[in-house]
Amino acid sequence: MKGWFKKLHVWSLQWAKTKWGTWSLLATLGTLVIVDASGEALKHALQEGVFLIKPNVREFRELVGLEIKDEQQIRAEAEKLVKSGQCQVIVISLGASGALVVSEEFIELK
């Protein structure tokens, strides 16, 4: 995943939407879009397709619409979301337990 770092640009999503109309255009320009949002903003971003999302557990539960109780369920739902093509990487904040990173290539608890 070292190659993606060269393409990484930090944009305010509000600026990107104002400037370009939608951040999916940024992706066509080679920019990897990272989203740290919740609720409708996160759902909309996923509809557009993004590189990485970073919800916390509560935001992730809300996103998938399930009352997830353990790490295995979180992993399974995160894998489904990545496989759907809506994002390539999910980093789920687990509070004091760290973070869960899920992509097509790996799943890791940090």
C-alpha positions, -999 to 999 in steps of 0.1 A, spaced: 0 0 0 30 23 -2 21 34 -37 -12 49 -26 6 73 -2 20 92 -32 -15 99 -45 -28 110 -11 -41 146 -9 -59 162 20 -91 179 9 -119 193 29 -150 175 15 -170 207 17 -143 225 -4 -142 195 -28 -180 195 -32 -180 233 -38 -151 233 -62 -157 201 -81 -194 194 -75 -187 159 -62 -156 141 -48 -160 113 -72 -145 136 -97 -114 138 -75 -111 101 -77 -111 103 -115 -82 128 -112 -62 102 -92 -69 115 -57 -76 90 -30 -106 102 -10 -105 96 28 -137 102 47 -141 108 85 -178 115 87 -210 99 101 -246 96 93 -259 107 60 -226 123 50 -209 89 53 -236 71 35 -234 96 6 -196 93 4 -199 55 1 -224 59 -27 -199 80 -45 -171 55 -38 -141 64 -17 -107 50 -8 -109 49 30 -135 56 57 -128 60 95 -159 55 116 -160 47 152 -180 17 164 -211 36 170 -209 53 136 -203 19 120 -233 3 137 -254 31 124 -240 28 89 -247 -10 86 -280 -7 105 -272 -36 130 -266 -38 167 -231 -53 164 -220 -68 197 -185 -83 192 -154 -79 171 -162 -108 148 -194 -92 137 -176 -59 131 -150 -77 110 -177 -95 90 -197 -64 82 -166 -44 74 -154 -71 50 -188 -70 33 -186 -33 28 -151 -35 13 -161 -63 -10 -191 -42 -22 -166 -17 -37 -179 13 -18 -145 18 -2 -111 1 -3 -101 4 34 -121 8 66 -104 19 99 -129 14 128 -120 31 160 -126 8 189 -119 32 218 -95 18 244 -93 -14 224 -75 2 195 -87 2 159 -96 -25 133 -82 -20 98 -100 -39 70 -91 -40 33 -91 -66 5 -55 -75 14 -56 -77 52 -75 -74 84 -56 -62 114 -64 -51 150 -40 -24 161 
